[in-house]
Amino acid sequence: MYKALIVDDEIYAVMGIKSGVDWEKLHVSEVYEAYNMRDALQIFDRTPIDIMICDIEMPRGTGIELLEKVNEISPETETIFLTAHSAFDFMKRAIQLDGFDYLLKPVEFDVLQETISKALASIEEERELHKLRKQYKPYYDMWRKKKPLIVDKFWNDLFSGRIVCTPDNAASILEEHELSDLKDAPFLPILVSVESWLREFSTKDEEIMEYAIRKGAAEMLLPAGSGEVIQTKQGVNVVVIAGDAWKNPLFDLHSRCEKYVQNCHKYFGCNVSCYIGTSSSLYEVAETYRQLLEIEYNNLNKSNQVYSMTSQGTHSIQTMIPRISTWTILLEQGKLEELQNEIRCRISEMKKIQGLSLSGLEGFRHEFMQMVHYILHKNGLSAFELFQPQEGMLLNAQPRNLEQLELSALRMVGIIHQELHQNHSVIQRIQYYIKEHLSEPITREQLASYVHLNPAYLSRLFKREVGESITDYILHLRMSLAKDLIESSTMPISDVAKTFGYHNFSHFSKMFRKVYDASPQQFRQQSV
């Protein structure tokens, strides 16, 4: 329940507001009255006030002077000003002091009630945000102290392809990284995909919250601590379970994942999906991880779900044609010449295989095309549009010999390289879209749909390439352009706000102050 204070030097105005508003509907349990600034401040000394409805022009201390005092003793209080006429200087100062809104007298009670309702909603939102910050503060302290671990680097290197593990070198790699106890262990990777946040977070806050999400995954999804929860250098959260303890019916991994998804939504304010892999050896687990990523990329619709490779129709892992998983990394990093040499070497090795059949060529092409579609889908590109215009390079063309296979593979990676590293990237397309729609509401899901990507993947890609979250980028772009208009034009600041999609002036002012640590009015005064 909330507490309200009505301040006006006219007793009938106070009585009218008190009787004309349905306070019970607004969940306001107590309504106080004051007829001057001194009486109002005495009420603040006795009890906390959530919302103050205040006349601006009063003989014994104006509403502006009262708000200056209230901001010092009760900054959480929201203030709605009432005024008998449009006094520009008064209203300008009220906005500078972060007043919630102002209404002209005689006030219509339904309009006043709606304005009070919005102010109370703003208070509730601030309280929830404060509660959430307080809740994840312990995770922030832990996050700051967290030191890089050898095991974290090992899994990052394995998933990124910097370590290529085979049946022959697995034992030596584990020994080199002081992980020999995992020599004979199977591994089950689970990809934890943060699809969206239920409230706006800065880049820093998102990082802290994702750390909290990983800590929660370690507590709920690792059997007796047997495994690791890491975040890859690309921002992907991965649970790696070591051993077979998860197969125990009492552990019930799928149910735990469902409960974990629900808890993330409830306690961390986000939509999360879990993608469960299959039990894999050390030299297979990187490929399992890659397939989980592909399943995530292809999931453009449902959040708060638990998926598994078996339910997705993915069969048990088969040994991939050597090195092809690392080619993905070379292509994405723009190392075209190195990749072309890799392809030529692999084709040369295949020439030495006695009795190589047409099915062997088709098997290579099948794996190669999986890589092609995987990369194109990640970057929001269409294979049909990219390759169809190329003479003699149809997507369904089957090579009849190794020379044709090599030529086809080299031409394809060349075209993809040019598209990824010389033409407009998916992030550039997103940035252009944002600039063209600044006056409209823009969501991460909307942007992901525009480039046909999973929202979680787009968020990671954007942050990696731009250096800040999508939310921060949009806010900083809007405020930068708004600042330029405020400094260089005579356009009313309220119109500037509307130009960039802010129809609540108070919210615009708060966002502007958040970025520039000053109000829009102060910037305009400095530019005069």
C-alpha positions, 0 to 999 in steps of 0.5 A: 500500500502507498501513502499520498500527500496533497499540498495546496493553499486552497482548502477546497482544492485539497478536499476536491482532490481527496474526494474525487480520486478513487484512492482504494483502487490505486492501493493508497491507504493513507492520504495526508493534507497540507496547506503550505510548505512548512506543514508538508515538511512536517508530514515528511518528518513523521511518515514516508510519502510515496506520491505528492500532488502539489500546487506550484504557486503558493504564498508561503513557499512555492511547490518548486521550493518544496520539491527542492527540499523533498528531493533532499529528504525523500528522493524516492517520492514522485511529485505531480504538480498542479498549476492554474496557468502555463507558467513556463519558468515554473514548469521548466524548473519542475522538470529540472527537479525531476517532477513526474508530471504537471497538470493544469487546473481545474484538474479532471479527476480521471486524468489525475487518477491516471497520472497518479497510477503511472507515477505509482507504477514508476515507483514500483518499478524502481523498487523492483529494480532496487530489490533485484540489484540487492539480490545479485550484489553477492554475485557481483562481489564474487564476479569481481574476485573470480580469477581465470582458471586453467580448466576454464581456458582448456574448455574455451580452447577446445570449443573454439578449435585452438585445441584439436583433440583426437583419440591419439592425443587426448591423454597428453592434452589432459595431462598438459592441462593437469586434468588427467583425472578426466582421462576416461570420462564421458562429457555431456555439454548443455548450452544455456541460452539467455534469450531475453531480459525482462527489464533493461540492463546495462552491459555491465549489469548483463555481465553480472547477471549472466555470472549469477545465471552460471552460478545457478547452473552449477548448483542445479545442473552439475551432479555433486560438482562433477563438471564445469560451467563456463562462458566461452570467449564468444559469450556462450554459457556452457555446462559440461558434466563429466562422468555418468552421474547424470544418468541416475534416474534420481538425478533426472537431468531434464526435470532439473533443467526445466526447474532451472529455466523457471528459476532464471525467469523468476529470480534473475528476470530473464528468458532462458532455454537449455539445449542438452547434448549427448554423452561424448568423448573428449575428442567428440565433445567440441563437435557436440557443442557445435551441433548444439549451437546450430540447434540454438541458431535454428530456434527462432521462436520459443523461449523458456524451453528445454531441448535435447539433441535426441529429441531434435532428431540428432543422432549420436555423434559420428567422427567428422571428416578430420579438421573440418570443424576448425575450418569454420573458425578460419572462415569466420576469422577471415583467414581465407588463404590458410583455409584454402591451403587446408582444403587443398591438403585435405583433398590431396590426402583423399587422393591417396586413399585407395578405392575412394568411391563416389559416396566418399566424395558425397560424404565430404561434400555433405559435411562441408555443406553443413559447415557452409549452412551453419556459417551463413545462418549464423550471419543471417545470409541465404545460401540460395541467394548467395550461390544461385547467381554463380555460374555452374555452382548450384547448391545441389550440384554433386562433384564427380571427382576430387578436382571438381570437389576442390574447385567447388569448395574453394569457390564457395569459401571465397564467396562466403569470405567476401560476403562476411569480410568485405560486404555489409555484416549482419551487425552493420545491417542491424545498426542501419535498421536501428538508425532508421527506426529510432522513433519507434520501440525497438526490441532485441527479438524484433532485430533478431527476426529482421536478420533471421537469427536467434535473439541470444546469438544476436546479442552475443554477436552484437556485444562482441563486435560493437563492445556494448549491449544492444540496449546500451547502443540504442540508448546512447545513439538516441541520446547522442542525436537528442543532445545534438538537436538540443544544442543546435536547434530551437526545437522544444525539448518535448518535441525532441523527446518525441522524435526519438520515441519518448512520449513520457517526458520524465522518462526521457529526462531520466535517460538523458541524465543517465547518459550525460549526468545532466538534464536536457535543459542544462545542456540547452542553457549551456549552448545558448 
